[in-house]
Amino acid sequence: MKIFISNLLLALLAFAWIPMDVEADQGLDYYLDAFYEQSNEASQILKDIENDLKNGSREKVCSRQSKAAKLGLLANKSLIKAFELNGTEPPIEAITASQKKWRYLLNQCKN
């Protein structure tokens, strides 16, 4: 029994020290997850602003709009990186149009 337990402990320790192979998709998944998370958060901020404006509140509209725009721009960068890691061409026209919209929202509060 002692031999079994010592062998089990040795096996567990060996697995802890052996470096695990990282799948190539892990980087791709990271950037895709970042894209979805950032774009969803940006969209939610804009929906909240819209609801607040409908209810007559203009509290922190510019700061929240700027935050949403910055998140949207970061989301685009994450998407571009994901396409690069995948070895495919990103949809440049769609990304450029998206970036223009986010920059417009960002610049609205600077004026």
C-alpha positions as CSV (number, residue, x, y, z in Angstrom):
1,M,0.0,0.0,0.0
2,K,2.9,2.4,0.8
3,I,4.4,1.7,-2.6
4,F,1.1,2.5,-4.3
5,I,0.8,5.8,-2.5
6,S,4.4,6.8,-3.1
7,N,4.0,5.9,-6.8
8,L,0.8,7.9,-7.0
9,L,2.5,10.9,-5.4
10,L,5.5,10.6,-7.7
11,A,3.1,10.5,-10.7
12,L,1.2,13.6,-9.5
13,L,4.4,15.5,-9.0
14,A,5.8,14.5,-12.4
15,F,2.6,15.8,-14.0
16,A,3.0,19.1,-12.1
17,W,6.5,19.6,-13.4
18,I,6.1,18.4,-17.0
19,P,5.3,21.4,-19.2
20,M,2.0,20.9,-20.9
21,D,1.8,21.5,-24.7
22,V,-0.2,24.7,-25.4
23,E,-2.6,24.4,-28.3
24,A,-2.0,26.9,-31.1
25,D,-5.7,27.8,-30.9
26,Q,-5.3,29.2,-27.4
27,G,-4.0,32.5,-28.7
28,L,-6.7,32.7,-31.2
29,D,-9.4,31.9,-28.6
30,Y,-7.9,34.5,-26.3
31,Y,-8.3,37.3,-28.9
32,L,-11.7,36.1,-30.0
33,D,-12.9,36.1,-26.4
34,A,-11.4,39.5,-25.9
35,F,-13.2,40.8,-29.0
36,Y,-16.6,39.4,-27.9
37,E,-16.2,40.6,-24.4
38,Q,-15.1,44.1,-25.3
39,S,-17.7,44.6,-28.0
40,N,-20.5,43.3,-25.9
41,E,-19.5,45.5,-23.0
42,A,-19.3,48.5,-25.3
43,S,-22.7,47.8,-26.8
44,Q,-24.2,47.4,-23.3
45,I,-22.8,50.8,-22.2
46,L,-24.4,52.4,-25.3
47,K,-27.7,50.7,-24.6
48,D,-27.6,52.0,-21.0
49,I,-26.8,55.5,-22.2
50,E,-29.7,55.3,-24.6
51,N,-32.1,54.2,-21.9
52,D,-30.9,56.9,-19.5
53,L,-31.4,59.6,-22.2
54,K,-34.9,58.3,-22.9
55,N,-35.6,58.7,-19.2
56,G,-34.2,62.2,-19.2
57,S,-30.9,61.6,-17.5
58,R,-27.6,62.8,-19.0
59,E,-25.5,61.7,-16.1
60,K,-21.9,60.9,-17.2
61,V,-23.0,60.4,-20.8
62,C,-19.7,61.6,-22.3
63,S,-17.4,59.6,-20.0
64,R,-19.5,56.4,-20.5
65,Q,-19.6,57.0,-24.3
66,S,-15.8,57.5,-24.4
67,K,-15.4,54.3,-22.4
68,A,-17.6,52.4,-24.9
69,A,-15.7,53.9,-27.9
70,K,-12.4,52.9,-26.4
71,L,-13.7,49.4,-25.8
72,G,-15.0,49.2,-29.3
73,L,-11.6,50.2,-30.7
74,L,-9.9,47.6,-28.5
75,A,-12.3,45.0,-29.7
76,N,-11.4,45.8,-33.3
77,K,-7.7,45.4,-32.5
78,S,-8.4,42.0,-30.8
79,L,-10.4,40.9,-33.9
80,I,-7.5,41.9,-36.3
81,K,-5.0,40.0,-34.1
82,A,-7.3,36.9,-34.1
83,F,-7.4,37.0,-37.9
84,E,-3.6,37.4,-38.1
85,L,-3.1,34.4,-35.7
86,N,-5.5,32.3,-37.8
87,G,-3.6,33.2,-41.0
88,T,-6.5,34.7,-42.7
89,E,-7.3,38.2,-44.1
90,P,-9.5,40.3,-41.8
91,P,-12.6,41.9,-43.3
92,I,-10.9,45.3,-43.6
93,E,-13.9,47.2,-44.9
94,A,-16.1,46.1,-42.1
95,I,-13.4,46.8,-39.5
96,T,-12.6,50.2,-41.0
97,A,-16.3,51.1,-40.9
98,S,-16.5,50.0,-37.3
99,Q,-13.5,52.0,-36.3
100,K,-14.9,55.1,-37.9
101,K,-18.1,54.7,-35.9
102,W,-16.2,54.2,-32.6
103,R,-13.8,57.2,-33.3
104,Y,-16.8,59.3,-34.1
105,L,-18.4,58.5,-30.8
106,L,-15.1,59.1,-29.0
107,N,-14.6,62.5,-30.7
108,Q,-18.2,63.6,-30.0
109,C,-17.4,64.1,-26.3
110,K,-14.1,65.9,-27.0
111,N,-16.0,68.8,-28.8
